């Protein structure tokens, strides 16, 4: 595995831990908050990876 890819995913994973930057949705149950952050992580990771590390 590429070190850059590993570092990229580790930083994004840390940023999307509930309560590190933000807790979405505010006042939601633990399951709802975890599912929301997991979905956001997957979407952002996919989009940012395609924008930053364009494949030729």
C-alpha positions, 0 to 999 in steps of 0.5 A: 500500500502506498504511504500517501494513501495510508496517511490520507485515509488515517487523517480523514478517519481521525477527522470524521470520528464523532466529536473530534471536529463536529458531532452530526446530527446534534442530539442524535442517538449514538447509532445515528451519529456513527452512521452519519459520520461513516457515510460522510467519511465514505463520500468525502474520502471517495471524492477527495481521493479522486480530486487530489490523486487523479489517475492517468 
